[in-house]
Amino acid sequence: MKPREADRPGEPPHPDILALRHMFAKNQWLIGIRWIYPAFILAFFVFYRIMARRSLITAHDALLVFLLPVIVNILFRMDLGRKEKRTDRPPAYDELQRLVALQLDFDMVVLSLTVFFSGGLASPLIAMLLVYIMIATFLVDYHQAFRCTLAAMALLLAVTLLREGASLFSGQQLMSLLAFYFMFIFTYLVSGYLSKNMRGNEALLKDLLQQTRQLSVSDGLTGLYNQKHFFELLARETRQSQRHDLNFSLIIFDVDYFKNFNDHHGHLRGSETLKEIAAVMKTKFRSTDLLAKYGGDEFVVILPQTDGVGAYLAAERLRESIEREPFPGAETQPQKRITISVGLASYPEHGTSDQEILNHADKALYFAKETGRNRTVIYDEAIEKETDEPG
């Protein structure tokens, strides 16, 4: 199953990935149970025939309730297999949840037919409806499980009316139906209560996992992605752009004369300034853009499906905003304000690999700093001739 990019070793799995795996497991579990069901039904009818010396169901009807789950189970298994193999458009959580609900609806129909053919209210297999209600409360949400319970009650009423007709309203038949209804509701309340509490614990664990993952991929100072996760995001963006023939751009910048700022105000004030720059970044880029702290006073931004012109305009908006921002202590800087130098490169115009794009964006940054600072430079091959290799 490949619902998203695979988890990296040592990195907490993404909660969305776990949710999809969990939903796949629910569907697979239902399919597994359904292989057991026809075998159980067949064994039950054979055992009943031997012990009671009479048939509970005709051979034709028994074949029907045996083959239905087998045939449909094959179809469900094939459908789930196709969803597992999809890599271009992985299945959504809701899509898998609907498949669970569809399987439960089918099971309700098969159970109702089995009860109908084996005696209606007199069928010993009515107990299977209680098992169905318990399974439903643990596999779907509390409210949907209640609808499943109501459906079981409605179908049992329909089965009884078809078999008993008006005699249903005689005292004994009606009391039997009400007794089963009472057991259905009781089963739903007990299993639903347990399931609801279990889901609450699952939600708590998911929140904790989300927080843990966020800490593992975030920079502790700025809240942006950290350098390790940036490299993974850049590699992923490059693969996706190669696969779907898309473009993207990479912006890298650092703070001009930041050592001078730290020498005058100390590293604590310097760290606060980096946090404030990160806050400005969050207001100047799209929600789809990927912002990271690269190291020291360097920052990087990945702009999916953005060419060099679009990236240049975005970089200039950021540079001008930081230049205008009244950072405390900025008066000690050479230009009496905090400024940044920016370099950028775009895929595939400036490179076809993640390392090539990063290297060219870094060279453009170096050129921006060497030619006056407080400017944005797009990588060009001419830069190679005018500058030495950095560092």
Secondary structure, DSSP 8 states (H G I E B T S, - for coil): --SSS---TTS---HHHHHHHHHHHHHHHHHHHHHHHHHHHHHHHHHHHHHHSS-SS-HHHHHHHHHHHHHHHHHHHHHHHHHHH--SS---HHHHHHHHHHHHHHHHHHHHHHHHHTTGGG-GGGHHHHHHHHHHHHHS-HHHHHHHHHHHHHHHHHHHHHHHGGGGGSHHHHHHHHHHHHHHHHHHHHHHHHHHHHHHHHHHHHHHHHHHHHHHHB-TTTSSB-HHHHHHHHHHHHHHHHHHT--EEEEEEEETTHHHHHHHHHHHHHHHHHHHHHHHHHHHS-TTSEEEEEETTEEEEEEET--HHHHHHHHHHHHHHHHHS--TTGGGSTTSS--EEEEEEEETTT-SSHHHHHHHHHHHHHHHHHTTSS-EEE--HHHHHHS----
